[in-house]
Amino acid sequence: MRTVYLLLVLLGLLTAPAFAQTSYRRVKARNGDGVETLLLRHGLNPRRYGAAFKQLNQKNLTRRHGLITGRTYVLPKPLAARKTTARKAPASNTTARRTRLATEAPVVVSKTPISNAALFGPRYNVARAASGPLRGAVYYLSSGHGGPDPGAIGQYGSYKLAEDEYAYDVTVRLARVLLSYGALVYVMVQDPNDGIRDENVLPMDYDEVQYPNLRIPLSQVQRLRQRIAQVNKLHARHKGAYQRLLALHVDSRSVGQNIDVFFYHHPTSATGLRLAKNIHKVFTNRYKRAQPNRPYSGNVSERGTLYEVRNSHAPAVFMELGNIRNQKDQRRFVVADNRQALANWIAEGLIADYRGKQ
């Protein structure tokens, strides 16, 4: 009896620092679930919560710490409360405010661009390298939506995933890689406090701004017009340099449709086509290595109706990173390492394009 008591005390000591409450969510394992996929589906980072999950559920795990289909498991409580993933309830004057934003000219929040430290966060802050394979290249990175518009929304367990948050995180990760290779990078949508995030579920907010520090209009037309006007202004400043625009988005299709990363370019832009093909080639090769039994189906095609592709003075490529409503595609977004892999692969394609420039 004394031994049992001591075990209970030790269990309490192990779990008390991590969990402030004793009531836990209970979920059933699906066919094919492992500890990692179960935690991911419910918005928990396996690296952070895996040990606690196994401790809580040790009696219901197989010898190799596997899950049993149909059995109920206990989820660890989050270690620390973060800002809510749900959007704040609109204030009583929200409708009037949105109408005003849609009809008025964009408002300058500040004429000073957000610093690299704020863009990347304290853990990932980086300065532009003095030399590297992209020295002399100029990139404009445009993540989809932002501010009052979250873009496409996906359901992930009990959480909502917003296109603008995941497209933004991949974009700032890409910006950091390009800077480390010596490129000059302009991030056209910026968040003053998010930085690069390693969480699976990225909380939604409204505080993104457009470069240099402009309030983002609700109107999609005004938003894109404002964004590309800034790109073209910068393009004129860097006249004669190698300059490219990349627009990163997350698609929304039927829940059951799994899609690969695909690319659009303007029909009359040979440089845009070459850029898209160079990035596409990297993705094709990477998929062969990582998933040899699964062919990569992403493609390159023309789409001159896209505002950014049609109106940018810099050759442009528009990328769709996946279907935010599909469970398989969601793994491409919710795992931080996967978001970094997307950024790294895009950067490889950009290096290949820059080396082969005419």
Phi and psi in degrees as a GROMACS rama.xvg file:
@    title "Ramachandran Plot"
@    xaxis  label "Phi"
@    yaxis  label "Psi"
@TYPE xy
-63.3769  -36.9017  ARG-2
-63.3836  -44.2048  THR-3
-60.9923  -42.2366  VAL-4
-61.1963  -43.4616  TYR-5
-64.1819  -37.9301  LEU-6
-62.966  -41.902  LEU-7
-64.276  -39.0063  LEU-8
-64.663  -44.0578  VAL-9
-62.9776  -40.7965  LEU-10
-61.3  -39.5708  LEU-11
-64.6156  -39.4022  GLY-12
-66.3481  -33.8313  LEU-13
-72.2592  -36.4549  LEU-14
-96.7797  -23.207  THR-15
-59.7577  -43.5856  ALA-16
-64.016  -29.4332  PRO-17
-87.309  -29.0191  ALA-18
-126.241  121.99  PHE-19
-81.8135  -18.8215  ALA-20
-127.746  163.545  GLN-21
-105.081  -0.891671  THR-22
-95.7663  123.163  SER-23
-120.401  152.583  TYR-24
-74.2043  142.811  ARG-25
-116.981  132.657  ARG-26
-135.174  155.878  VAL-27
-99.033  140.762  LYS-28
-77.0218  135.85  ALA-29
-93.2517  165.343  ARG-30
-59.1038  127.006  ASN-31
88.7629  -3.87502  GLY-32
-68.4553  141.64  ASP-33
-118.32  176.617  GLY-34
-58.6776  -42.9229  VAL-35
-63.1768  -48.8619  GLU-36
-67.2401  -35.3829  THR-37
-64.6911  -45.6904  LEU-38
-64.8265  -42.1796  LEU-39
-61.1442  -42.1964  LEU-40
-62.783  -25.959  ARG-41
-106.566  20.6848  HIS-42
77.5849  22.7797  GLY-43
-115.733  136.301  LEU-44
-75.2465  118.621  ASN-45
-57.2812  -35.54  PRO-46
-66.5908  -30.5109  ARG-47
-89.316  -32.9235  ARG-48
-115.295  -2.96105  TYR-49
-59.5781  -46.9248  GLY-50
-63.9796  -42.2972  ALA-51
-65.1692  -39.3558  ALA-52
-60.1823  -46.3636  PHE-53
-65.5452  -34.4841  LYS-54
-66.2516  -42.4707  GLN-55
-70.5165  -29.5039  LEU-56
-117.16  22.6665  ASN-57
-58.1682  -30.3931  GLN-58
-75.0445  -18.2522  LYS-59
-107.856  12.4844  ASN-60
-103.686  154.278  LEU-61
-74.1619  176.518  THR-62
-60.0345  -30.7026  ARG-63
-96.7553  22.7009  ARG-64
63.62  32.5767  HIS-65
-90.3782  168.456  GLY-66
-99.0918  156.568  LEU-67
-110.422  120.562  ILE-68
-54.4616  132.357  THR-69
87.9524  -13.7132  GLY-70
-82.4328  149.062  ARG-71
-89.2449  135.453  THR-72
-125.107  155.282  TYR-73
-97.3442  132.123  VAL-74
-94.3994  137.465  LEU-75
-62.196  151.986  PRO-76
-77.6339  145.006  LYS-77
-55.1957  140.281  PRO-78
-68.2975  -32.4294  LEU-79
-149.615  142.675  ALA-80
-74.7683  133.464  ALA-81
-112.388  175.074  ARG-82
-60.8041  145.25  LYS-83
-59.8851  147.951  THR-84
-81.8186  -13.8778  THR-85
-85.6093  148.459  ALA-86
-72.5303  144.599  ARG-87
-62.5038  145.418  LYS-88
-62.7829  134.546  ALA-89
-65.2399  141.72  PRO-90
-69.0378  167.104  ALA-91
-62.3721  -25.3056  SER-92
-100.487  15.6364  ASN-93
-60.7919  -44.0541  THR-94
-60.1667  -44.1941  THR-95
-65.036  -39.1992  ALA-96
-64.4517  -42.9277  ARG-97
-66.5569  -37.6354  ARG-98
-62.87  -40.9311  THR-99
-65.4394  -43.0963  ARG-100
-63.336  -32.3903  LEU-101
-75.0846  -20.6125  ALA-102
-109.117  -21.9771  THR-103
-88.6242  163.421  GLU-104
-69.1854  151.589  ALA-105
-56.0258  141.629  PRO-106
-97.7098  134.579  VAL-107
-78.8095  120.619  VAL-108
-77.5762  -45.7818  VAL-109
-159.343  148.624  SER-110
-83.8578  -7.89379  LYS-111
-94.9946  122.78  THR-112
-61.2826  152.271  PRO-113
-65.1488  140.152  ILE-114
-71.293  159.534  SER-115
-59.4977  -36.6096  ASN-116
-60.6292  -39.2495  ALA-117
-74.6159  -37.984  ALA-118
-63.8049  -43.6312  LEU-119
-99.3668  -18.9662  PHE-120
86.1334  161.911  GLY-121
-63.5095  -29.6661  PRO-122
-77.104  -26.4479  ARG-123
-120.025  8.32522  TYR-124
-60.0782  138.916  ASN-125
-147.487  145.666  VAL-126
-96.8907  159.01  ALA-127
-66.0667  131.558  ARG-128
-69.9868  145.257  ALA-129
-70.3551  -23.7107  ALA-130
-148.673  167.654  SER-131
155.941  175.545  GLY-132
-66.854  -12.9965  PRO-133
-114.346  15.8729  LEU-134
-61.77  125.736  ARG-135
101.923  -13.6788  GLY-136
-88.6553  146.968  ALA-137
-123.925  127.924  VAL-138
-123.566  140.572  TYR-139
-113.912  116.281  TYR-140
-107.87  120.503  LEU-141
-121.25  106.6  SER-142
-87.2157  146.116  SER-143
-67.7241  141.05  GLY-144
66.2293  -139.763  HIS-145
105.257  164.842  GLY-146
63.6894  -124.08  GLY-147
-75.0095  -6.19629  PRO-148
-119.57  110.196  ASP-149
-78.4432  -11.788  PRO-150
78.4778  -150.161  GLY-151
-68.9553  148.313  ALA-152
-121.926  134.438  ILE-153
-119.619  151.141  GLY-154
-98.3289  126.562  GLN-155
-130.293  95.0393  TYR-156
61.5619  -123.035  GLY-157
-94.9917  7.70051  SER-158
-109.165  157.9  TYR-159
-104.898  134.586  LYS-160
-109.209  130.839  LEU-161
-107.881  134.094  ALA-162
-53.5773  -46.3088  GLU-163
-63.1795  -32.6431  ASP-164
-70.2385  -41.9538  GLU-165
-78.2311  -38.729  TYR-166
-62.3575  -37.8469  ALA-167
-67.007  -43.8961  TYR-168
-63.877  -41.3343  ASP-169
-63.9933  -38.807  VAL-170
-64.1717  -46.7663  THR-171
-70.799  -30.5959  VAL-172
-63.5582  -43.1733  ARG-173
-62.9667  -43.3468  LEU-174
-58.0486  -42.3007  ALA-175
-63.6672  -42.1443  ARG-176
-63.7961  -44.8357  VAL-177
-63.9118  -39.6474  LEU-178
-61.8403  -38.9941  LEU-179
-67.2703  -19.753  SER-180
-94.5049  5.64951  TYR-181
95.0915  3.12894  GLY-182
-76.8967  158.987  ALA-183
-96.1516  124.647  LEU-184
-126.555  132.316  VAL-185
-114.212  120.092  TYR-186
-93.9224  112.332  VAL-187
-79.2385  -24.759  MET-188
-115.086  129.702  VAL-189
-134.001  141.618  GLN-190
-111.289  128.673  ASP-191
-72.549  -13.228  PRO-192
-140.453  -2.19929  ASN-193
-76.0001  -48.0619  ASP-194
65.2431  -169.159  GLY-195
-79.6028  128.753  ILE-196
-115.884  141.949  ARG-197
-105.347  2.38405  ASP-198
-69.9023  158.142  GLU-199
-77.7776  -50.5016  ASN-200
-95.3625  114.582  VAL-201
-93.0153  116.707  LEU-202
-58.5685  144.329  PRO-203
-89.6182  144.62  MET-204
-149.747  178.239  ASP-205
-114.012  6.71893  TYR-206
-92.2062  9.91068  ASP-207
-66.1853  150.258  GLU-208
-129.195  167.747  VAL-209
-105.106  145.885  GLN-210
-55.8497  139.102  TYR-211
-80.1182  -30.8034  PRO-212
-174.475  62.1388  ASN-213
-106.175  141.108  LEU-214
-65.6159  134.71  ARG-215
-82.147  123.952  ILE-216
-69.9228  155.341  PRO-217
-70.7835  -38.9559  LEU-218
-62.7353  125.509  SER-219
-61.7784  -41.0473  GLN-220
-62.0859  -48.4908  VAL-221
-64.7319  -36.5788  GLN-222
-62.9423  -48.1615  ARG-223
-70.0779  -36.9399  LEU-224
-62.446  -43.3122  ARG-225
-63.3872  -43.4644  GLN-226
-64.7945  -48.9046  ARG-227
-71.5019  -28.9202  ILE-228
-60.8879  -40.5247  ALA-229
-68.4595  -39.9687  GLN-230
-60.6631  -46.5317  VAL-231
-68.3395  -32.2988  ASN-232
-65.0248  -43.4705  LYS-233
-68.4962  -35.5034  LEU-234
-59.7498  -40.9  HIS-235
-65.8623  -34.6129  ALA-236
-65.3446  -34.0403  ARG-237
-105.35  34.2794  HIS-238
-52.9097  132.929  LYS-239
94.9524  -14.7805  GLY-240
-86.2105  161.336  ALA-241
-72.845  116.516  TYR-242
-132.016  137.148  GLN-243
-141.584  146.678  ARG-244
-111.731  132.352  LEU-245
-121.643  124.134  LEU-246
-107.422  119.342  ALA-247
-108.324  124.497  LEU-248
-132.181  165.833  HIS-249
-122.253  128.019  VAL-250
-81.0994  165.739  ASP-251
-134.288  113.379  SER-252
-130.888  -167.549  ARG-253
-62.7062  150.818  SER-254
-56.0275  -36.4588  VAL-255
-83.6341  -0.267814  GLY-256
-94.6837  109.731  GLN-257
-91.1286  123.737  ASN-258
-126.816  153.903  ILE-259
-95.9606  167.492  ASP-260
-61.433  129.64  VAL-261
-134.047  168.235  PHE-262
-134.62  142.895  PHE-263
-120.088  148.273  TYR-264
-142.003  166.92  HIS-265
-76.8292  140.417  HIS-266
-57.7828  -29.6076  PRO-267
-99.841  5.2579  THR-268
-101.601  102.12  SER-269
-67.3035  -34.8166  ALA-270
-71.7669  -36.8059  THR-271
-64.7786  -41.2512  GLY-272
-62.2013  -44.6332  LEU-273
-63.4298  -40.8446  ARG-274
-62.1636  -46.6511  LEU-275
-60.5429  -42.4269  ALA-276
-66.3219  -36.7337  LYS-277
-66.6083  -40.7976  ASN-278
-69.6176  -42.4358  ILE-279
-58.5566  -39.581  HIS-280
-62.19  -40.8606  LYS-281
-62.377  -46.6205  VAL-282
-61.0811  -40.966  PHE-283
-60.6708  -46.6708  THR-284
-67.3473  -39.5802  ASN-285
-65.7941  -39.6936  ARG-286
-64.6736  -36.4858  TYR-287
-61.3693  -36.1663  LYS-288
-77.6973  -46.6873  ARG-289
-77.8668  -36.7954  ALA-290
-135.546  72.7845  GLN-291
-62.2428  -22.6616  PRO-292
-92.8551  3.05486  ASN-293
-126.882  108.181  ARG-294
-66.7413  143.757  PRO-295
-81.4939  125.982  TYR-296
-108.722  4.24027  SER-297
-64.8114  146.21  GLY-298
-134.087  172.283  ASN-299
-114.25  129.222  VAL-300
-147.265  166.419  SER-301
-86.0075  141.854  GLU-302
-158.146  86.1451  ARG-303
-77.6626  -5.69093  GLY-304
-83.4704  -13.4146  THR-305
-68.4296  128.974  LEU-306
-58.5421  -47.6329  TYR-307
-64.6641  -40.9315  GLU-308
-67.4111  -38.9204  VAL-309
-76.4489  -33.7979  ARG-310
-108.225  -8.48561  ASN-311
-72.6161  133.881  SER-312
-74.2706  -24.3828  HIS-313
-85.3933  138.126  ALA-314
-52.0024  136.961  PRO-315
-127.275  149.375  ALA-316
-129.869  131.832  VAL-317
-106.363  122.755  PHE-318
-114.562  136.235  MET-319
-108.051  120.064  GLU-320
-86.5336  -9.52866  LEU-321
149.761  -178.997  GLY-322
-98.9688  112.383  ASN-323
-69.7538  -12.0892  ILE-324
-96.1995  -7.79364  ARG-325
-95.8041  133.606  ASN-326
-61.6361  -41.0193  GLN-327
-66.5623  -42.4313  LYS-328
-66.6837  -32.4516  ASP-329
-60.2148  -31.1148  GLN-330
-63.3831  -27.329  ARG-331
-66.9754  -24.026  ARG-332
-103.575  -43.6896  PHE-333
-74.8329  -22.0705  VAL-334
-89.057  121.187  VAL-335
-58.6553  -38.5318  ALA-336
-62.6397  -33.0979  ASP-337
-70.2407  -38.7794  ASN-338
-63.8566  -37.9529  ARG-339
-68.4943  -36.8697  GLN-340
-62.7076  -41.321  ALA-341
-57.3709  -46.7915  LEU-342
-62.3329  -42.8385  ALA-343
-64.6135  -41.2853  ASN-344
-68.1767  -40.4306  TRP-345
-61.1051  -44.0294  ILE-346
-60.6425  -38.9518  ALA-347
-59.9743  -42.5221  GLU-348
-64.5364  -36.6942  GLY-349
-67.6867  -38.3169  LEU-350
-63.8929  -44.2458  ILE-351
-60.9778  -39.9375  ALA-352
-67.167  -41.3103  ASP-353
-66.8854  -39.3057  TYR-354
-66.7788  -30.1688  ARG-355
-97.5526  13.1423  GLY-356
-62.2161  149.723  LYS-357
